[in-house]
Amino acid sequence: MSYFHLIFGVLLFAVFTITGQYMRADFPDKTEIDQTLRILMRSRHIYILLSSLIHMSLGVYLQLRPQLIRKVIQITGSVVLVISSLMMCWAFVLETYYLQGYSSYSRNALYLSLAGVILHIIGGLDLPDSRQ
């Protein structure tokens, strides 16, 4: 599972660099585009970076817990984070090029990232044994 996050995070980082190059090629003159659209575009671009960093961090540190419920919580957190990452990539395309404005798509992707991280925190906490 940790290798999956590491590889997925590196791939997302590649998407981040590609979207940066794409913005540079597609919108070379920063003064001619609407500044609101420019800020929206850059923020969606940075969300992809955020997502890649979360995955790479998990790829280095994630250890699935032996207890079934905690392992299920961690895997659920991973699935939620992957869905969130894909939504962030699509939000970049959707809000920048199709809508050229804000939608709730990127906001929902950020909320899913928060949920995925919280699930990993809950599932990964090393709690003391309460039977002692």
N, CA, C and O atoms as a printed pandas DataFrame, in Angstrom:
     atom_number atom_name residue_name chain_id  residue_number  x_coord  y_coord  z_coord
0              1         N          MET        A               1    0.824   -1.196    0.000
1              2        CA          MET        A               1    0.000    0.000    0.000
2              3         C          MET        A               1    0.865    1.255    0.000
3              4         O          MET        A               1    0.537    2.234   -0.671
4              5         N          SER        A               2    1.970    1.234    0.750
5              6        CA          SER        A               2    2.798    2.438    0.804
6              7         C          SER        A               2    3.476    2.705   -0.537
7              8         O          SER        A               2    3.644    3.860   -0.928
8              9         N          TYR        A               3    3.869    1.637   -1.248
9             10        CA          TYR        A               3    4.471    1.839   -2.568
10            11         C          TYR        A               3    3.460    2.422   -3.549
11            12         O          TYR        A               3    3.808    3.234   -4.406
12            13         N          PHE        A               4    2.215    2.002   -3.415
13            14        CA          PHE        A               4    1.172    2.561   -4.269
14            15         C          PHE        A               4    1.101    4.067   -4.082
15            16         O          PHE        A               4    1.087    4.817   -5.057
16            17         N          HIS        A               5    1.056    4.515   -2.818
17            18        CA          HIS        A               5    0.977    5.954   -2.541
18            19         C          HIS        A               5    2.207    6.683   -3.080
19            20         O          HIS        A               5    2.089    7.770   -3.645
20            21         N          LEU        A               6    3.374    6.091   -2.906
21            22        CA          LEU        A               6    4.597    6.730   -3.387
22            23         C          LEU        A               6    4.573    6.874   -4.908
23            24         O          LEU        A               6    4.863    7.949   -5.433
24            25         N          ILE        A               7    4.235    5.813   -5.607
25            26        CA          ILE        A               7    4.190    5.861   -7.074
26            27         C          ILE        A               7    3.088    6.803   -7.542
27            28         O          ILE        A               7    3.301    7.597   -8.458
28            29         N          PHE        A               8    1.918    6.724   -6.926
29            30        CA          PHE        A               8    0.807    7.606   -7.298
30            31         C          PHE        A               8    1.172    9.065   -7.034
31            32         O          PHE        A               8    0.846    9.945   -7.831
32            33         N          GLY        A               9    1.852    9.318   -5.909
33            34        CA          GLY        A               9    2.281   10.684   -5.597
34            35         C          GLY        A               9    3.284   11.220   -6.598
35            36         O          GLY        A               9    3.213   12.388   -6.978
36            37         N          VAL        A              10    4.209   10.392   -7.028
37            38        CA          VAL        A              10    5.190   10.815   -8.041
38            39         C          VAL        A              10    4.480   11.092   -9.365
39            40         O          VAL        A              10    4.805   12.060  -10.052
40            41         N          LEU        A              11    3.515   10.247   -9.723
41            42        CA          LEU        A              11    2.743   10.489  -10.947
42            43         C          LEU        A              11    1.955   11.798  -10.857
43            44         O          LEU        A              11    1.889   12.556  -11.825
44            45         N          LEU        A              12    1.364   12.055   -9.700
45            46        CA          LEU        A              12    0.652   13.322   -9.508
46            47         C          LEU        A              12    1.600   14.510   -9.582
47            48         O          LEU        A              12    1.237   15.569  -10.094
48            49         N          PHE        A              13    2.821   14.334   -9.069
49            50        CA          PHE        A              13    3.799   15.416   -9.174
50            51         C          PHE        A              13    4.145   15.672  -10.640
51            52         O          PHE        A              13    4.354   16.816  -11.043
52            53         N          ALA        A              14    4.204   14.603  -11.434
53            54        CA          ALA        A              14    4.424   14.773  -12.870
54            55         C          ALA        A              14    3.255   15.528  -13.501
55            56         O          ALA        A              14    3.460   16.389  -14.356
56            57         N          VAL        A              15    2.033   15.207  -13.080
57            58        CA          VAL        A              15    0.860   15.939  -13.572
58            59         C          VAL        A              15    0.965   17.413  -13.171
59            60         O          VAL        A              15    0.641   18.302  -13.959
60            61         N          PHE        A              16    1.416   17.661  -11.948
61            62        CA          PHE        A              16    1.610   19.041  -11.486
62            63         C          PHE        A              16    2.585   19.786  -12.400
63            64         O          PHE        A              16    2.308   20.918  -12.797
64            65         N          THR        A              17    3.701   19.181  -12.733
65            66        CA          THR        A              17    4.673   19.860  -13.599
66            67         C          THR        A              17    4.126   20.024  -15.018
67            68         O          THR        A              17    4.374   21.040  -15.666
68            69         N          ILE        A              18    3.391   19.036  -15.494
69            70        CA          ILE        A              18    2.808   19.134  -16.832
70            71         C          ILE        A              18    1.760   20.244  -16.892
71            72         O          ILE        A              18    1.716   21.011  -17.853
72            73         N          THR        A              19    0.917   20.326  -15.862
73            74        CA          THR        A              19   -0.088   21.395  -15.861
74            75         C          THR        A              19    0.579   22.763  -15.771
75            76         O          THR        A              19    0.085   23.732  -16.346
76            77         N          GLY        A              20    1.689   22.848  -15.060
77            78        CA          GLY        A              20    2.426   24.109  -15.009
78            79         C          GLY        A              20    2.976   24.501  -16.368
79            80         O          GLY        A              20    2.890   25.661  -16.771
80            81         N          GLN        A              21    3.538   23.537  -17.068
81            82        CA          GLN        A              21    4.052   23.816  -18.411
82            83         C          GLN        A              21    2.911   24.136  -19.374
83            84         O          GLN        A              21    3.046   24.988  -20.253
84            85         N          TYR        A              22    1.805   23.453  -19.199
85            86        CA          TYR        A              22    0.645   23.695  -20.044
86            87         C          TYR        A              22    0.109   25.108  -19.838
87            88         O          TYR        A              22   -0.245   25.788  -20.802
88            89         N          MET        A              23    0.050   25.551  -18.581
89            90        CA          MET        A              23   -0.400   26.918  -18.311
90            91         C          MET        A              23    0.545   27.929  -18.940
91            92         O          MET        A              23    0.103   28.932  -19.502
92            93         N          ARG        A              24    1.828   27.672  -18.849
93            94        CA          ARG        A              24    2.821   28.582  -19.413
94            95         C          ARG        A              24    2.679   28.668  -20.932
95            96         O          ARG        A              24    2.797   29.746  -21.514
96            97         N          ALA        A              25    2.426   27.526  -21.566
97            98        CA          ALA        A              25    2.309   27.507  -23.029
98            99         C          ALA        A              25    0.960   28.058  -23.496
99           100         O          ALA        A              25    0.882   28.747  -24.513
100          101         N          ASP        A              26   -0.101   27.747  -22.743
101          102        CA          ASP        A              26   -1.440   28.138  -23.160
102          103         C          ASP        A              26   -1.765   29.589  -22.825
103          104         O          ASP        A              26   -2.515   30.243  -23.550
104          105         N          PHE        A              27   -1.209   30.091  -21.735
105          106        CA          PHE        A              27   -1.460   31.471  -21.301
106          107         C          PHE        A              27   -0.129   32.187  -21.098
107          108         O          PHE        A              27    0.231   32.496  -19.962
108          109         N          PRO        A              28    0.616   32.459  -22.181
109          110        CA          PRO        A              28    1.956   33.024  -22.010
110          111         C          PRO        A              28    1.971   34.454  -21.491
111          112         O          PRO        A              28    2.893   34.837  -20.771
112          113         N          ASP        A              29    0.974   35.245  -21.841
113          114        CA          ASP        A              29    0.971   36.636  -21.411
114          115         C          ASP        A              29    0.037   36.793  -20.211
115          116         O          ASP        A              29   -1.184   36.844  -20.359
116          117         N          LYS        A              30    0.629   36.867  -19.033
117          118        CA          LYS        A              30   -0.151   36.899  -17.794
118          119         C          LYS        A              30   -1.000   38.155  -17.659
119          120         O          LYS        A              30   -2.005   38.148  -16.948
120          121         N          THR        A              31   -0.616   39.211  -18.319
121          122        CA          THR        A              31   -1.345   40.467  -18.166
122          123         C          THR        A              31   -2.604   40.521  -19.028
123          124         O          THR        A              31   -3.478   41.354  -18.790
124          125         N          GLU        A              32   -2.704   39.648  -20.017
125          126        CA          GLU        A              32   -3.849   39.705  -20.924
126          127         C          GLU        A              32   -5.025   38.857  -20.482
127          128         O          GLU        A              32   -6.138   39.072  -20.959
128          129         N          ILE        A              33   -4.819   37.890  -19.578
129          130        CA          ILE        A              33   -5.951   37.087  -19.117
130          131         C          ILE        A              33   -6.528   37.707  -17.851
131          132         O          ILE        A              33   -5.851   38.433  -17.122
132          133         N          ASP        A              34   -7.782   37.403  -17.618
133          134        CA          ASP        A              34   -8.458   37.889  -16.422
134          135         C          ASP        A              34   -7.717   37.382  -15.180
135          136         O          ASP        A              34   -7.431   36.190  -15.068
136          137         N          GLN        A              35   -7.413   38.276  -14.266
137          138        CA          GLN        A              35   -6.631   37.902  -13.085
138          139         C          GLN        A              35   -7.381   36.935  -12.169
139          140         O          GLN        A              35   -6.765   36.124  -11.477
140          141         N          THR        A              36   -8.698   37.026  -12.168
141          142        CA          THR        A              36   -9.479   36.070  -11.379
142          143         C          THR        A              36   -9.296   34.658  -11.928
143          144         O          THR        A              36   -9.116   33.709  -11.165
144          145         N          LEU        A              37   -9.344   34.524  -13.250
145          146        CA          LEU        A              37   -9.121   33.221  -13.873
146          147         C          LEU        A              37   -7.692   32.744  -13.629
147          148         O          LEU        A              37   -7.463   31.555  -13.410
148          149         N          ARG        A              38   -6.753   33.646  -13.665
149          150        CA          ARG        A              38   -5.352   33.287  -13.433
150          151         C          ARG        A              38   -5.155   32.735  -12.022
151          152         O          ARG        A              38   -4.471   31.729  -11.831
152          153         N          ILE        A              39   -5.756   33.397  -11.042
153          154        CA          ILE        A              39   -5.642   32.939   -9.654
154          155         C          ILE        A              39   -6.351   31.596   -9.485
155          156         O          ILE        A              39   -5.841   30.707   -8.803
156          157         N          LEU        A              40   -7.518   31.445  -10.101
157          158        CA          LEU        A              40   -8.243   30.183  -10.032
158          159         C          LEU        A              40   -7.401   29.067  -10.633
159          160         O          LEU        A              40   -7.300   27.982  -10.061
160          161         N          MET        A              41   -6.802   29.332  -11.776
161          162        CA          MET        A              41   -5.976   28.344  -12.460
162          163         C          MET        A              41   -4.782   27.935  -11.594
163          164         O          MET        A              41   -4.480   26.749  -11.461
164          165         N          ARG        A              42   -4.122   28.906  -11.021
165          166        CA          ARG        A              42   -2.957   28.616  -10.181
166          167         C          ARG        A              42   -3.339   27.844   -8.922
167          168         O          ARG        A              42   -2.613   26.945   -8.496
168          169         N          SER        A              43   -4.467   28.189   -8.333
169          170        CA          SER        A              43   -4.866   27.477   -7.111
170          171         C          SER        A              43   -5.190   26.018   -7.415
171          172         O          SER        A              43   -4.840   25.136   -6.631
172          173         N          ARG        A              44   -5.852   25.750   -8.537
173          174        CA          ARG        A              44   -6.151   24.368   -8.902
174          175         C          ARG        A              44   -4.862   23.607   -9.200
175          176         O          ARG        A              44   -4.748   22.415   -8.912
176          177         N          HIS        A              45   -3.914   24.303   -9.769
177          178        CA          HIS        A              45   -2.594   23.732  -10.044
178          179         C          HIS        A              45   -1.900   23.355   -8.719
179          180         O          HIS        A              45   -1.323   22.274   -8.604
180          181         N          ILE        A              46   -1.962   24.235   -7.745
181          182        CA          ILE        A              46   -1.336   23.995   -6.434
182          183         C          ILE        A              46   -2.056   22.870   -5.686
183          184         O          ILE        A              46   -1.419   22.130   -4.937
184          185         N          TYR        A              47   -3.372   22.728   -5.876
185          186        CA          TYR        A              47   -4.100   21.624   -5.242
186          187         C          TYR        A              47   -3.549   20.277   -5.699
187          188         O          TYR        A              47   -3.490   19.329   -4.916
188          189         N          ILE        A              48   -3.147   20.194   -6.962
189          190        CA          ILE        A              48   -2.553   18.950   -7.463
190          191         C          ILE        A              48   -1.224   18.685   -6.746
191          192         O          ILE        A              48   -0.914   17.544   -6.402
192          193         N          LEU        A              49   -0.445   19.747   -6.526
193          194        CA          LEU        A              49    0.803   19.601   -5.767
194          195         C          LEU        A              49    0.510   19.116   -4.353
195          196         O          LEU        A              49    1.168   18.196   -3.867
196          197         N          LEU        A              50   -0.457   19.717   -3.693
197          198        CA          LEU        A              50   -0.843   19.303   -2.342
198          199         C          LEU        A              50   -1.176   17.818   -2.313
199          200         O          LEU        A              50   -0.718   17.081   -1.440
200          201         N          SER        A              51   -1.967   17.399   -3.267
201          202        CA          SER        A              51   -2.369   15.999   -3.330
202          203         C          SER        A              51   -1.169   15.075   -3.529
203          204         O          SER        A              51   -1.078   14.023   -2.896
204          205         N          SER        A              52   -0.258   15.469   -4.405
205          206        CA          SER        A              52    0.923   14.627   -4.638
206          207         C          SER        A              52    1.789   14.533   -3.393
207          208         O          SER        A              52    2.336   13.470   -3.099
208          209         N          LEU        A              53    1.919   15.624   -2.661
209          210        CA          LEU        A              53    2.730   15.608   -1.439
210          211         C          LEU        A              53    2.108   14.727   -0.356
211          212         O          LEU        A              53    2.822   14.044    0.378
212          213         N          ILE        A              54    0.783   14.745   -0.258
213          214        CA          ILE        A              54    0.110   13.865    0.711
214          215         C          ILE        A              54    0.406   12.406    0.374
215          216         O          ILE        A              54    0.741   11.611    1.252
216          217         N          HIS        A              55    0.278   12.062   -0.910
217          218        CA          HIS        A              55    0.516   10.668   -1.312
218          219         C          HIS        A              55    1.976   10.263   -1.122
219          220         O          HIS        A              55    2.254    9.154   -0.666
220          221         N          MET        A              56    2.906   11.147   -1.466
221          222        CA          MET        A              56    4.318   10.787   -1.289
222          223         C          MET        A              56    4.660   10.634    0.182
223          224         O          MET        A              56    5.440    9.753    0.544
224          225         N          SER        A              57    4.091   11.477    1.037
225          226        CA          SER        A              57    4.327   11.337    2.479
226          227         C          SER        A              57    3.784   10.011    2.997
227          228         O          SER        A              57    4.446    9.319    3.771
228          229         N          LEU        A              58    2.591    9.666    2.572
229          230        CA          LEU        A              58    2.033    8.372    2.973
230          231         C          LEU        A              58    2.890    7.231    2.429
231          232         O          LEU        A              58    3.075    6.214    3.098
232          233         N          GLY        A              59    3.401    7.399    1.237
233          234        CA          GLY        A              59    4.234    6.366    0.635
234          235         C          GLY        A              59    5.493    6.080    1.423
235          236         O          GLY        A              59    6.008    4.962    1.396
236          237         N          VAL        A              60    5.986    7.075    2.120
237          238        CA          VAL        A              60    7.200    6.899    2.909
238          239         C          VAL        A              60    6.880    6.384    4.315
239          240         O          VAL        A              60    7.648    5.597    4.868
240          241         N          TYR        A              61    5.763    6.813    4.897
241          242        CA          TYR        A              61    5.497    6.524    6.303
242          243         C          TYR        A              61    4.385    5.532    6.599
243          244         O          TYR        A              61    4.304    5.030    7.719
244          245         N          LEU        A              62    3.534    5.236    5.641
245          246        CA          LEU        A              62    2.358    4.419    5.931
246          247         C          LEU        A              62    2.726    3.001    6.356
247          248         O          LEU        A              62    3.495    2.305    5.694
248          249         N          GLN        A              63    2.152    2.606    7.478
249          250        CA          GLN        A              63    2.253    1.229    7.960
250          251         C          GLN        A              63    0.838    0.782    8.312
251          252         O          GLN        A              63    0.205    1.331    9.213
252          253         N          LEU        A              64    0.358   -0.217    7.591
253          254        CA          LEU        A              64   -0.985   -0.708    7.894
254          255         C          LEU        A              64   -0.981   -1.396    9.247
255          256         O          LEU        A              64   -0.095   -2.193    9.555
256          257         N          ARG        A              65   -1.972   -1.079   10.038
257          258        CA          ARG        A              65   -2.087   -1.659   11.377
258          259         C          ARG        A              65   -2.609   -3.085   11.292
259          260         O          ARG        A              65   -3.361   -3.414   10.374
260          261         N          PRO        A              66   -2.219   -3.935   12.236
261          262        CA          PRO        A              66   -2.651   -5.339   12.170
262          263         C          PRO        A              66   -4.134   -5.550   12.509
263          264         O          PRO        A              66   -4.733   -6.519   12.041
264          265         N          GLN        A              67   -4.735   -4.665   13.312
265          266        CA          GLN        A              67   -6.143   -4.828   13.659
266          267         C          GLN        A              67   -6.998   -4.556   12.420
267          268         O          GLN        A              67   -6.787   -3.575   11.707
268          269         N          LEU        A              68   -7.961   -5.440   12.179
269          270        CA          LEU        A              68   -8.765   -5.378   10.965
270          271         C          LEU        A              68   -9.485   -4.038   10.805
271          272         O          LEU        A              68   -9.447   -3.448    9.726
272          273         N          ILE        A              69  -10.131   -3.555   11.849
273          274        CA          ILE        A              69  -10.912   -2.314   11.734
274          275         C          ILE        A              69  -10.007   -1.128   11.415
275          276         O          ILE        A              69  -10.370   -0.260   10.621
276          277         N          ARG        A              70   -8.843   -1.094   12.025
277          278        CA          ARG        A              70   -7.922    0.013   11.768
278          279         C          ARG        A              70   -7.351   -0.074   10.361
279          280         O          ARG        A              70   -7.156    0.948    9.703
280          281         N          LYS        A              71   -7.084   -1.285    9.899
281          282        CA          LYS        A              71   -6.593   -1.482    8.539
282          283         C          LYS        A              71   -7.662   -1.046    7.530
283          284         O          LYS        A              71   -7.348   -0.410    6.524
284          285         N          VAL        A              72   -8.922   -1.392    7.804
285          286        CA          VAL        A              72  -10.021   -0.996    6.917
286          287         C          VAL        A              72  -10.152    0.521    6.881
287          288         O          VAL        A              72  -10.384    1.097    5.818
288          289         N          ILE        A              73  -10.006    1.168    8.023
289          290        CA          ILE        A              73  -10.070    2.630    8.080
290          291         C          ILE        A              73   -8.936    3.242    7.249
291          292         O          ILE        A              73   -9.161    4.204    6.514
292          293         N          GLN        A              74   -7.738    2.699    7.357
293          294        CA          GLN        A              74   -6.607    3.213    6.591
294          295         C          GLN        A              74   -6.814    3.009    5.088
295          296         O          GLN        A              74   -6.551    3.916    4.298
296          297         N          ILE        A              75   -7.275    1.847    4.697
297          298        CA          ILE        A              75   -7.500    1.582    3.276
298          299         C          ILE        A              75   -8.618    2.472    2.745
299          300         O          ILE        A              75   -8.538    2.969    1.621
300          301         N          THR        A              76   -9.653    2.673    3.543
301          302        CA          THR        A              76  -10.725    3.588    3.146
302          303         C          THR        A              76  -10.173    5.000    2.962
303          304         O          THR        A              76  -10.533    5.689    2.008
304          305         N          GLY        A              77   -9.303    5.429    3.868
305          306        CA          GLY        A              77   -8.662    6.736    3.731
306          307         C          GLY        A              77   -7.863    6.834    2.446
307          308         O          GLY        A              77   -7.863    7.878    1.793
308          309         N          SER        A              78   -7.183    5.759    2.078
309          310        CA          SER        A              78   -6.406    5.748    0.838
310          311         C          SER        A              78   -7.310    5.862   -0.388
311          312         O          SER        A              78   -7.007    6.601   -1.325
312          313         N          VAL        A              79   -8.408    5.133   -0.374
313          314        CA          VAL        A              79   -9.348    5.199   -1.499
314          315         C          VAL        A              79   -9.920    6.610   -1.623
315          316         O          VAL        A              79  -10.021    7.148   -2.726
316          317         N          VAL        A              80  -10.288    7.200   -0.503
317          318        CA          VAL        A              80  -10.828    8.561   -0.511
318          319         C          VAL        A              80   -9.787    9.545   -1.052
319          320         O          VAL        A              80  -10.127   10.446   -1.819
320          321         N          LEU        A              81   -8.534    9.380   -0.661
321          322        CA          LEU        A              81   -7.478   10.269   -1.146
322          323         C          LEU        A              81   -7.234   10.114   -2.650
323          324         O          LEU        A              81   -6.970   11.098   -3.341
324          325         N          VAL        A              82   -7.320    8.905   -3.146
325          326        CA          VAL        A              82   -7.152    8.698   -4.588
326          327         C          VAL        A              82   -8.294    9.365   -5.356
327          328         O          VAL        A              82   -8.061   10.037   -6.361
328          329         N          ILE        A              83   -9.516    9.178   -4.885
329          330        CA          ILE        A              83  -10.660    9.824   -5.528
330          331         C          ILE        A              83  -10.495   11.336   -5.490
331          332         O          ILE        A              83  -10.746   12.020   -6.482
332          333         N          SER        A              84  -10.075   11.850   -4.352
333          334        CA          SER        A              84   -9.844   13.291   -4.218
334          335         C          SER        A              84   -8.797   13.792   -5.200
335          336         O          SER        A              84   -8.967   14.848   -5.809
336          337         N          SER        A              85   -7.722   13.041   -5.355
337          338        CA          SER        A              85   -6.652   13.449   -6.271
338          339         C          SER        A              85   -7.142   13.492   -7.711
339          340         O          SER        A              85   -6.834   14.424   -8.454
340          341         N          LEU        A              86   -7.896   12.491   -8.092
341          342        CA          LEU        A              86   -8.441   12.472   -9.451
342          343         C          LEU        A              86   -9.416   13.631   -9.656
343          344         O          LEU        A              86   -9.452   14.241  -10.725
344          345         N          MET        A              87  -10.201   13.925   -8.628
345          346        CA          MET        A              87  -11.116   15.065   -8.711
346          347         C          MET        A              87  -10.358   16.380   -8.844
347          348         O          MET        A              87  -10.796   17.274   -9.568
348          349         N          MET        A              88   -9.229   16.510   -8.157
349          350        CA          MET        A              88   -8.438   17.738   -8.259
350          351         C          MET        A              88   -7.868   17.924   -9.661
351          352         O          MET        A              88   -7.831   19.036  -10.189
352          353         N          CYS        A              89   -7.430   16.831  -10.248
353          354        CA          CYS        A              89   -6.919   16.917  -11.626
354          355         C          CYS        A              89   -8.032   17.312  -12.581
355          356         O          CYS        A              89   -7.838   18.144  -13.467
356          357         N          TRP        A              90   -9.199   16.709  -12.395
357          358        CA          TRP        A              90  -10.316   17.054  -13.266
358          359         C          TRP        A              90  -10.794   18.483  -12.999
359          360         O          TRP        A              90  -11.189   19.181  -13.933
360          361         N          ALA        A              91  -10.763   18.927  -11.747
361          362        CA          ALA        A              91  -11.172   20.303  -11.418
362          363         C          ALA        A              91  -10.268   21.316  -12.121
363          364         O          ALA        A              91  -10.734   22.372  -12.548
364          365         N          PHE        A              92   -8.985   20.999  -12.241
365          366        CA          PHE        A              92   -8.076   21.888  -12.973
366          367         C          PHE        A              92   -8.565   22.082  -14.402
367          368         O          PHE        A              92   -8.638   23.209  -14.892
368          369         N          VAL        A              93   -8.895   20.996  -15.059
369          370        CA          VAL        A              93   -9.357   21.059  -16.450
370          371         C          VAL        A              93  -10.739   21.710  -16.531
371          372         O          VAL        A              93  -10.959   22.615  -17.336
372          373         N          LEU        A              94  -11.653   21.249  -15.705
373          374        CA          LEU        A              94  -13.036   21.712  -15.743
374          375         C          LEU        A              94  -13.165   23.204  -15.452
375          376         O          LEU        A              94  -13.775   23.944  -16.224
376          377         N          GLU        A              95  -12.590   23.639  -14.341
377          378        CA          GLU        A              95  -12.777   25.022  -13.915
378          379         C          GLU        A              95  -11.926   26.004  -14.711
379          380         O          GLU        A              95  -12.308   27.163  -14.874
380          381         N          THR        A              96  -10.776   25.550  -15.208
381          382        CA          THR        A              96   -9.895   26.444  -15.953
382          383         C          THR        A              96  -10.317   26.578  -17.407
383          384         O          THR        A              96  -10.356   27.683  -17.947
384          385         N          TYR        A              97  -10.631   25.460  -18.037
385          386        CA          TYR        A              97  -10.832   25.480  -19.485
386          387         C          TYR        A              97  -12.290   25.406  -19.919
387          388         O          TYR        A              97  -12.661   26.019  -20.920
388          389         N          TYR        A              98  -13.117   24.676  -19.195
389          390        CA          TYR        A              98  -14.509   24.558  -19.613
390          391         C          TYR        A              98  -15.388   25.649  -19.011
391          392         O          TYR        A              98  -16.092   26.363  -19.726
392          393         N          LEU        A              99  -15.336   25.764  -17.701
393          394        CA          LEU        A              99  -16.185   26.746  -17.024
394          395         C          LEU        A              99  -15.548   28.131  -16.976
395          396         O          LEU        A              99  -16.249   29.144  -16.976
396          397         N          GLN        A             100  -14.252   28.170  -16.935
397          398        CA          GLN        A             100  -13.471   29.398  -16.716
398          399         C          GLN        A             100  -14.022   30.174  -15.527
399          400         O          GLN        A             100  -14.203   31.391  -15.565
400          401         N          GLY        A             101  -14.274   29.421  -14.489
401          402        CA          GLY        A             101  -14.775   29.993  -13.257
402          403         C          GLY        A             101  -14.873   28.937  -12.182
403          404         O          GLY        A             101  -14.544   27.770  -12.399
404          405         N          TYR        A             102  -15.323   29.357  -11.036
405          406        CA          TYR        A             102  -15.371   28.499   -9.863
406          407         C          TYR        A             102  -16.553   27.538   -9.940
407          408         O          TYR        A             102  -17.625   27.886  -10.434
408          409         N          SER        A             103  -16.335   26.328   -9.442
409          410        CA          SER        A             103  -17.419   25.371   -9.203
410          411         C          SER        A             103  -17.118   24.690   -7.869
411          412         O          SER        A             103  -16.046   24.875   -7.293
412          413         N          SER        A             104  -18.059   23.914   -7.397
413          414        CA          SER        A             104  -17.851   23.243   -6.108
414          415         C          SER        A             104  -17.004   21.983   -6.259
415          416         O          SER        A             104  -16.735   21.304   -5.268
416          417         N          TYR        A             105  -16.585   21.660   -7.468
417          418        CA          TYR        A             105  -15.837   20.433   -7.708
418          419         C          TYR        A             105  -14.508   20.412   -6.942
419          420         O          TYR        A             105  -14.189   19.425   -6.280
420          421         N          SER        A             106  -13.747   21.486   -7.032
421          422        CA          SER        A             106  -12.459   21.520   -6.329
422          423         C          SER        A             106  -12.657   21.598   -4.816
423          424         O          SER        A             106  -11.881   21.018   -4.056
424          425         N          ARG        A             107  -13.675   22.301   -4.387
425          426        CA          ARG        A             107  -13.946   22.373   -2.952
426          427         C          ARG        A             107  -14.264   20.991   -2.404
427          428         O          ARG        A             107  -13.768   20.611   -1.344
428          429         N          ASN        A             108  -15.090   20.237   -3.122
429          430        CA          ASN        A             108  -15.417   18.881   -2.676
430          431         C          ASN        A             108  -14.187   17.983   -2.684
431          432         O          ASN        A             108  -14.050   17.112   -1.825
432          433         N          ALA        A             109  -13.298   18.187   -3.644
433          434        CA          ALA        A             109  -12.050   17.415   -3.684
434          435         C          ALA        A             109  -11.193   17.722   -2.454
435          436         O          ALA        A             109  -10.585   16.818   -1.882
436          437         N          LEU        A             110  -11.143   18.987   -2.048
437          438        CA          LEU        A             110  -10.386   19.348   -0.845
438          439         C          LEU        A             110  -11.016   18.749    0.408
439          440         O          LEU        A             110  -10.304   18.287    1.300
440          441         N          TYR        A             111  -12.343   18.753    0.480
441          442        CA          TYR        A             111  -13.013   18.133    1.615
442          443         C          TYR        A             111  -12.715   16.633    1.669
443          444         O          TYR        A             111  -12.526   16.074    2.749
444          445         N          LEU        A             112  -12.675   15.988    0.512
445          446        CA          LEU        A             112  -12.334   14.565    0.481
446          447         C          LEU        A             112  -10.890   14.339    0.934
447          448         O          LEU        A             112  -10.599   13.351    1.609
448          449         N          SER        A             113   -9.998   15.241    0.570
449          450        CA          SER        A             113   -8.613   15.125    1.050
450          451         C          SER        A             113   -8.565   15.205    2.567
451          452         O          SER        A             113   -7.877   14.423    3.222
452          453         N          LEU        A             114   -9.294   16.144    3.105
453          454        CA          LEU        A             114   -9.362   16.274    4.556
454          455         C          LEU        A             114   -9.902   14.996    5.182
455          456         O          LEU        A             114   -9.352   14.508    6.169
456          457         N          ALA        A             115  -10.970   14.452    4.619
457          458        CA          ALA        A             115  -11.558   13.215    5.147
458          459         C          ALA        A             115  -10.565   12.056    5.061
459          460         O          ALA        A             115  -10.447   11.268    6.000
460          461         N          GLY        A             116   -9.855   11.949    3.941
461          462        CA          GLY        A             116   -8.879   10.871    3.781
462          463         C          GLY        A             116   -7.745   10.967    4.781
463          464         O          GLY        A             116   -7.317    9.957    5.339
464          465         N          VAL        A             117   -7.256   12.176    5.009
465          466        CA          VAL        A             117   -6.181   12.358    5.988
466          467         C          VAL        A             117   -6.681   12.039    7.396
467          468         O          VAL        A             117   -5.971   11.402    8.174
468          469         N          ILE        A             118   -7.889   12.474    7.726
469          470        CA          ILE        A             118   -8.456   12.186    9.046
470          471         C          ILE        A             118   -8.619   10.672    9.238
471          472         O          ILE        A             118   -8.331   10.146   10.313
472          473         N          LEU        A             119   -9.079    9.982    8.202
473          474        CA          LEU        A             119   -9.198    8.524    8.299
474          475         C          LEU        A             119   -7.838    7.871    8.527
475          476         O          LEU        A             119   -7.728    6.913    9.293
476          477         N          HIS        A             120   -6.809    8.384    7.867
477          478        CA          HIS        A             120   -5.475    7.825    8.084
478          479         C          HIS        A             120   -4.977    8.123    9.498
479          480         O          HIS        A             120   -4.302    7.290   10.103
480          481         N          ILE        A             121   -5.293    9.269   10.013
481          482        CA          ILE        A             121   -4.887    9.596   11.389
482          483         C          ILE        A             121   -5.587    8.665   12.374
483          484         O          ILE        A             121   -4.958    8.110   13.275
484          485         N          ILE        A             122   -6.900    8.502   12.190
485          486        CA          ILE        A             122   -7.661    7.632   13.094
486          487         C          ILE        A             122   -7.176    6.182   12.993
487          488         O          ILE        A             122   -6.964    5.525   14.012
488          489         N          GLY        A             123   -7.004    5.695   11.782
489          490        CA          GLY        A             123   -6.603    4.319   11.595
490          491         C          GLY        A             123   -5.154    4.060   11.967
491          492         O          GLY        A             123   -4.797    2.938   12.327
492          493         N          GLY        A             124   -4.330    5.070   11.886
493          494        CA          GLY        A             124   -2.910    4.871   12.116
494          495         C          GLY        A             124   -2.404    5.222   13.493
495          496         O          GLY        A             124   -1.244    4.961   13.809
496          497         N          LEU        A             125   -3.260    5.817   14.331
497          498        CA          LEU        A             125   -2.823    6.156   15.684
498          499         C          LEU        A             125   -2.373    4.920   16.430
499          500         O          LEU        A             125   -3.026    3.878   16.377
500          501         N          ASP        A             126   -1.263    5.035   17.121
501          502        CA          ASP        A             126   -0.761    3.934   17.927
502          503         C          ASP        A             126   -1.272    4.124   19.349
503          504         O          ASP        A             126   -0.603    4.717   20.195
504          505         N          LEU        A             127   -2.461    3.613   19.590
505          506        CA          LEU        A             127   -3.113    3.794   20.890
506          507         C          LEU        A             127   -2.598    2.751   21.880
507          508         O          LEU        A             127   -2.346    1.603   21.515
508          509         N          PRO        A             128   -2.446    3.169   23.143
509          510        CA          PRO        A             128   -2.038    2.189   24.160
510          511         C          PRO        A             128   -3.136    1.157   24.370
511          512         O          PRO        A             128   -4.321    1.445   24.203
512          513         N          ASP        A             129   -2.726   -0.029   24.732
513          514        CA          ASP        A             129   -3.677   -1.101   24.971
514          515         C          ASP        A             129   -4.475   -0.774   26.233
515          516         O          ASP        A             129   -3.894   -0.528   27.290
516          517         N          SER        A             130   -5.796   -0.770   26.125
517          518        CA          SER        A             130   -6.652   -0.381   27.252
518          519         C          SER        A             130   -6.858   -1.526   28.242
519          520         O          SER        A             130   -7.438   -1.304   29.305
520          521         N          ARG        A             131   -6.404   -2.744   27.932
521          522        CA          ARG        A             131   -6.615   -3.881   28.831
522          523         C          ARG        A             131   -5.585   -3.926   29.950
523          524         O          ARG        A             131   -5.748   -4.699   30.894
524          525         N          GLN        A             132   -4.552   -3.138   29.876
525          526        CA          GLN        A             132   -3.505   -3.214   30.894
526          527         C          GLN        A             132   -3.855   -2.401   32.096
527          528         O          GLN        A             132   -3.083   -2.352   33.054
